[in-house]
Amino acid sequence: MRNIQETLRQENTINQAIMYIAFELSNTTWKLVFCDGNKTRNVTVKASELGQLEKEIDKARKRFGLEGDIQLKSCYEAGRDGFWIHRYLLSKGIDNLVVDSSSIEVNRRKRRAKSDRLDAGNLLRLLMRYHGGERQVWKVVTVPSVEEEDARNLHRDLEALNRERTLHRNRIKAFLVQQGIKVRNPSRKNFLKILAALQTWDGKELPADMKARVVREYKRLQMVEDHIKFLKKERKQKVDSRETASLQQVAQLMKLNGIGANSSWVFVMEFFGWRKFRNRREVGALAGLTPTPYDSGGSRREQGISKAGNWRIRTMAVEIAWCWLRFQPHSKLSRWFNERFASGGSRMRRIGIVALARKLLIDLWRYLEHGVIPEGALLKV
């Protein structure tokens, strides 16, 4: 049936000319390769020069003798430029694909020629194979809408601020340890008073420049703390408003014991809020929590999880899996973990918690999609 459908699809489009375009993007230039199925044309344009890009597309059409209504199909690798190029190409009537670069096949030779021009040519060949029916040549990235992409900024900013807060705290501790002083929490509001009374290992006051440096670092820390408080307050206001379907999902997840504001927000904005899953396998695969067995000839071994999906979701899922054991001890998932892994060693428990994280993600998807509460789970009063 699939072969028949592919044949019909090709017959329906065989009368309409197609021009393929592959982009190899960099900071200063874009390498373009055009092809009409027979001839190819290589062009270099300045990065982000859309007017020049349109002129080159018109030149390629004339060079190939493609007049009238033709199909334009393009692709580029997902990366630093994001999705604005994809949206621009779609607005110009070009059928574009954003490709996961890690899924592109490469030559296995130890030494192989590599350049932007060669990479663009390889992308072009794969693009033609993909539209010819070979859907497994690479993985196509699902592009979020502008609103869905924008919704990810708040928690990613919080993520960066939390890392920066840890950096400032550790730096203050390191400065004081050099003088034989240990401080537990430099974020305390009365830290400057404590600092004024601190003495070095030999009972002397802190050197003046060292104390001034610690004070400057503390002020930076306080600025980061203020930003974190502001963003958390903004997040709470948005959840309370429940203006969008995604915010309603965040509030729904927060009803479960063991899942708070931070984890529910990340789960929805990075995962459940805009990705449409057809089955549990897709949920596990997108989180990178699927097994990768190696079974070739007489060699059989398990290589661990794929880690090919969203690393933020994978990290958060494992963290929440431990919280689930603590706050939902009577749930079916917790009982399953305790029966199979709790009595084993630390390595066995680490393996088990990853398996639990995958099962938990699937149950959360069913909870949001169909309203099915995970078996045995408790809701907040």
C-alpha positions as MATLAB code, in Angstrom:
seq = 'MRNIQETLRQENTINQAIMYIAFELSNTTWKLVFCDGNKTRNVTVKASELGQLEKEIDKARKRFGLEGDIQLKSCYEAGRDGFWIHRYLLSKGIDNLVVDSSSIEVNRRKRRAKSDRLDAGNLLRLLMRYHGGERQVWKVVTVPSVEEEDARNLHRDLEALNRERTLHRNRIKAFLVQQGIKVRNPSRKNFLKILAALQTWDGKELPADMKARVVREYKRLQMVEDHIKFLKKERKQKVDSRETASLQQVAQLMKLNGIGANSSWVFVMEFFGWRKFRNRREVGALAGLTPTPYDSGGSRREQGISKAGNWRIRTMAVEIAWCWLRFQPHSKLSRWFNERFASGGSRMRRIGIVALARKLLIDLWRYLEHGVIPEGALLKV';
ca = [
       0.000    0.000    0.000;
       2.818    2.403    0.870;
       4.563    1.790   -2.469;
       1.292    2.428   -4.306;
       0.794    5.699   -2.444;
       4.340    6.805   -3.257;
       3.829    5.953   -6.924;
       0.595    7.944   -7.021;
       2.265   10.875   -5.296;
       5.084   10.893   -7.839;
       2.639   10.623  -10.745;
       0.678   13.583   -9.430;
       3.778   15.789   -9.329;
       5.736   14.495  -12.301;
       4.216   17.089  -14.640;
       5.303   19.986  -12.426;
       8.976   20.981  -12.434;
      10.841   20.937   -9.122;
      13.912   22.915   -8.066;
      15.783   21.806   -4.961;
      17.783   24.189   -2.761;
      20.189   23.217    0.024;
      21.542   25.810    2.504;
      24.807   25.536    4.423;
      24.667   28.399    6.930;
      27.531   30.191    8.654;
      28.082   33.533   10.399;
      29.249   35.452    7.326;
      28.127   33.528    4.233;
      25.534   31.022    3.072;
      26.460   28.298    0.628;
      23.574   27.435   -1.706;
      23.267   24.497   -4.068;
      20.450   24.451   -6.642;
      19.340   21.443   -8.672;
      16.551   20.698  -11.139;
      17.157   16.953  -11.081;
      19.891   17.039  -13.719;
      22.067   20.128  -13.386;
      23.432   21.752  -10.236;
      24.528   25.287   -9.442;
      26.664   26.415   -6.485;
      26.338   29.964   -5.158;
      27.651   31.902   -2.149;
      25.655   34.803   -0.681;
      26.158   37.036    2.332;
      24.469   35.757    5.471;
      20.945   37.125    6.022;
      20.945   39.040    2.715;
      17.431   38.042    1.676;
      17.349   40.296   -1.358;
      20.476   38.635   -2.740;
      19.008   35.232   -1.962;
      15.848   35.975   -3.981;
      17.955   37.147   -6.933;
      19.993   33.920   -6.878;
      16.823   31.814   -6.815;
      15.531   33.688   -9.872;
      18.892   33.265  -11.619;
      18.847   29.526  -10.931;
      15.347   29.203  -12.381;
      16.424   30.970  -15.565;
      19.636   28.947  -15.802;
      17.668   25.700  -15.570;
      14.960   26.983  -17.912;
      12.214   26.604  -15.306;
       9.440   29.021  -16.098;
       5.923   29.354  -14.785;
       4.587   27.588  -11.719;
       7.237   25.252  -10.262;
       7.800   23.602   -6.895;
      10.630   24.922   -4.726;
      11.913   22.559   -2.030;
      14.703   23.507    0.357;
      16.401   22.428    3.568;
      18.976   23.532    6.117;
      20.379   22.148    9.367;
      18.926   23.246   12.697;
      21.371   25.440   14.576;
      22.178   28.909   15.823;
      20.016   30.702   13.259;
      16.868   29.114   14.638;
      13.648   29.075   12.658;
      13.330   32.564   11.196;
      14.815   31.422    7.862;
      12.280   28.591    7.754;
       9.416   31.034    8.293;
      10.782   33.373    5.636;
      11.067   30.552    3.066;
       7.519   29.403    3.796;
       6.276   32.962    3.311;
       7.841   32.892   -0.168;
       6.061   29.666   -1.086;
       9.141   27.455   -0.652;
       8.565   24.035    0.936;
      11.365   24.029    3.507;
      12.635   21.412    5.971;
      14.708   22.025    9.097;
      16.891   18.970    9.593;
      18.415   17.515   12.760;
      22.149   17.684   11.989;
      22.962   14.677   14.179;
      20.711   12.472   12.026;
      22.547   13.186    8.752;
      24.538   10.240    7.448;
      28.295   10.758    6.968;
      31.151    8.799    5.451;
      32.673    6.414    8.013;
      36.238    6.774    6.724;
      38.687    8.091    9.276;
      39.837   10.846    6.933;
      37.342   12.470    4.630;
      37.121   15.774    2.816;
      34.867   18.307    4.512;
      33.896   21.839    3.520;
      30.753   23.950    3.506;
      30.371   23.366   -0.221;
      30.628   19.580    0.166;
      28.202   19.636    3.102;
      25.688   21.627    1.056;
      26.003   19.140   -1.790;
      25.385   16.250    0.594;
      22.300   18.018    1.976;
      21.000   18.481   -1.560;
      21.345   14.777   -2.388;
      19.580   13.802    0.836;
      16.822   16.342    0.138;
      16.173   14.785   -3.264;
      16.147   11.296   -1.743;
      13.753   12.434    0.987;
      11.246   13.847   -1.493;
      11.754   10.769   -3.631;
      10.264    8.642   -0.871;
      13.213    7.786    1.435;
      11.797    9.293    4.604;
      14.415    7.692    6.861;
      17.458    9.487    5.408;
      17.262   12.049    8.235;
      15.060   13.410   11.003;
      13.008   16.529   10.333;
      12.692   19.015   13.182;
       9.176   20.050   14.229;
       9.103   23.848   14.073;
       7.128   25.621   16.820;
       4.992   28.648   16.151;
       6.296   32.104   17.081;
       4.132   32.086   20.221;
       5.232   28.593   21.254;
       8.884   29.459   20.747;
       8.485   32.691   22.688;
       6.924   30.844   25.646;
      10.224   29.017   26.217;
      12.175   32.183   27.012;
      11.027   32.606   30.606;
      12.148   29.244   31.980;
      15.339   29.243   29.907;
      16.202   32.655   31.346;
      15.536   31.278   34.829;
      17.772   28.334   34.024;
      20.631   30.668   33.039;
      20.103   32.836   36.128;
      20.203   29.820   38.439;
      23.538   28.788   36.927;
      24.821   32.326   37.358;
      23.662   32.402   40.988;
      25.561   29.197   41.704;
      28.649   30.680   40.062;
      28.563   33.811   42.270;
      27.960   31.785   45.429;
      30.840   29.437   44.711;
      33.125   32.344   43.848;
      32.430   34.079   47.173;
      33.060   30.839   49.050;
      36.301   30.308   47.141;
      37.557   33.822   47.952;
      36.944   33.288   51.675;
      38.356   29.757   51.763;
      41.662   31.252   50.565;
      41.769   33.079   53.894;
      40.762   30.061   55.978;
      37.092   31.096   56.270;
      34.098   28.892   55.492;
      30.683   30.407   54.742;
      27.594   28.270   54.157;
      25.154   30.678   52.513;
      26.479   33.899   50.926;
      22.937   34.802   49.783;
      21.842   35.855   53.267;
      20.619   39.447   53.530;
      22.899   40.167   56.510;
      25.953   38.738   54.753;
      27.745   42.113   54.627;
      27.470   42.443   58.426;
      28.819   38.912   58.791;
      31.618   39.736   56.369;
      32.667   42.794   58.389;
      33.164   40.614   61.476;
      35.047   37.780   59.736;
      38.682   37.150   60.556;
      41.360   35.236   58.710;
      42.986   32.061   60.011;
      45.410   34.080   62.172;
      42.743   36.313   63.725;
      43.321   39.344   61.481;
      40.833   41.314   59.416;
      40.322   40.463   55.787;
      42.650   42.338   53.426;
      40.946   45.484   52.133;
      41.040   44.611   48.425;
      39.862   41.058   49.077;
      36.936   42.346   51.145;
      36.021   44.852   48.421;
      36.085   42.088   45.818;
      33.793   39.903   47.910;
      31.392   42.842   48.361;
      31.247   43.423   44.596;
      30.593   39.742   43.999;
      27.842   39.779   46.635;
      26.145   42.735   44.906;
      26.191   40.825   41.616;
      24.685   37.862   43.434;
      21.919   40.033   44.874;
      21.114   41.413   41.421;
      20.742   37.868   40.077;
      18.576   36.929   43.063;
      16.284   39.882   42.331;
      15.926   38.824   38.694;
      15.044   35.283   39.762;
      12.376   36.524   42.160;
      10.893   38.762   39.472;
      10.695   35.953   36.888;
       9.162   33.520   39.385;
       6.532   36.116   40.274;
       5.798   36.673   36.580;
       5.503   32.929   36.030;
       3.046   32.579   38.892;
       0.895   35.411   37.541;
       0.753   33.752   34.131;
      -0.207   30.378   35.600;
      -2.915   31.976   37.739;
      -4.346   33.745   34.697;
      -4.606   30.502   32.649;
      -5.016   32.572   29.497;
      -3.769   29.899   27.088;
      -4.168   26.142   26.757;
      -0.505   25.678   27.720;
      -0.951   27.614   30.967;
      -3.996   25.482   31.766;
      -1.836   22.384   31.303;
       0.765   23.823   33.695;
      -1.935   24.342   36.329;
      -3.243   20.819   35.710;
       0.178   19.232   36.243;
       0.688   21.198   39.450;
      -2.314   19.411   40.970;
      -0.219   16.235   41.271;
       1.826   15.724   44.421;
       5.555   15.882   43.707;
       5.266   18.227   40.720;
       5.789   21.929   41.326;
       5.752   25.159   39.362;
       9.199   24.787   37.808;
       8.887   21.205   36.569;
       5.321   21.594   35.292;
       6.260   24.752   33.386;
       9.255   23.079   31.722;
       7.277   19.933   30.864;
       4.561   21.948   29.130;
       6.558   24.703   27.414;
       9.294   22.385   26.176;
       7.269   19.259   25.541;
       3.553   18.730   26.053;
       2.315   22.225   25.190;
       3.117   22.173   21.479;
       4.260   18.674   20.499;
       1.557   16.285   19.331;
       2.259   12.678   20.295;
       0.497    9.730   18.723;
       1.690    7.055   21.145;
       3.918    6.382   24.141;
       6.894    5.466   21.952;
       7.018    8.975   20.546;
       6.980   10.425   24.073;
       9.965    8.323   25.125;
      11.854    8.923   21.874;
      11.526   12.708   21.968;
      12.888   12.734   25.523;
      15.831   10.549   24.488;
      14.810    7.830   26.937;
      14.588    4.937   24.474;
      16.972    1.940   24.682;
      19.710    1.445   22.071;
      20.522   -2.269   21.829;
      23.568   -3.457   19.856;
      22.801   -6.843   18.322;
      25.121   -7.775   15.464;
      26.248  -11.327   14.819;
      27.414  -12.824   18.091;
      27.729   -9.448   19.823;
      24.780   -8.418   21.959;
      24.818   -5.626   24.493;
      22.741   -2.711   25.700;
      24.249    0.730   25.023;
      21.985    2.666   27.378;
      19.409    5.285   26.459;
      19.677    7.158   23.168;
      19.874   10.722   24.633;
      18.759   11.943   21.214;
      15.842   14.045   22.420;
      15.264   17.159   24.483;
      17.931   17.166   27.202;
      15.988   19.601   29.395;
      13.021   17.241   29.524;
      15.243   14.223   30.111;
      17.041   15.926   33.009;
      13.814   17.181   34.552;
      12.097   13.795   34.142;
      14.847   12.007   36.062;
      14.776   14.656   38.797;
      10.984   14.444   39.129;
      11.170   10.631   39.143;
      13.077   10.808   42.439;
      10.501   13.302   43.768;
       7.731   10.961   42.643;
       9.126    8.180   44.824;
       9.109   10.531   47.800;
       5.743   12.256   47.366;
       3.790    9.465   45.636;
       5.036    6.356   47.528;
       1.752    4.438   47.073;
       1.404    4.983   43.327;
       1.724    2.101   40.876;
       4.972    3.500   39.472;
       6.598    3.816   42.895;
       5.590    0.294   43.833;
       6.990   -1.001   40.532;
      10.327    0.724   41.173;
      10.573   -0.525   44.750;
       9.858   -4.114   43.736;
      12.372   -4.217   40.881;
      15.193   -1.806   41.753;
      15.067   -0.501   45.340;
      16.776   -3.541   46.846;
      19.638   -3.428   44.337;
      22.847   -1.432   44.425;
      23.312    2.186   43.462;
      23.898    1.304   39.797;
      20.681   -0.711   39.684;
      18.738    2.177   41.231;
      20.167    4.630   38.685;
      19.072    2.340   35.863;
      15.662    1.976   37.460;
      15.121    5.706   37.931;
      15.649    6.303   34.200;
      13.067    3.633   33.424;
      10.738    5.242   35.953;
      11.281    8.654   34.352;
      10.184    7.301   30.969;
       7.064    5.659   32.414;
       6.248    8.822   34.348;
       6.492   11.011   31.232;
       4.077    8.698   29.438;
       1.638    8.812   32.362;
       1.840   12.619   32.479;
       1.106   12.750   28.735;
      -1.978   10.567   29.230;
      -3.011   12.736   32.188;
      -2.847   15.928   30.103;
      -4.206   14.426   26.903;
      -7.014   12.239   28.244;
      -7.370   13.278   31.899;
      -6.239    9.850   33.162;
      -4.662   10.295   36.596;
      -1.601    8.024   37.097;
      -2.745    4.932   38.980;
      -2.504    5.394   42.723;
      -1.316    9.004   42.465;
      -2.551   11.622   44.909;
      -3.736   15.104   44.030;
      -2.955   18.174   46.126;
      -5.712   19.183   48.494;
];
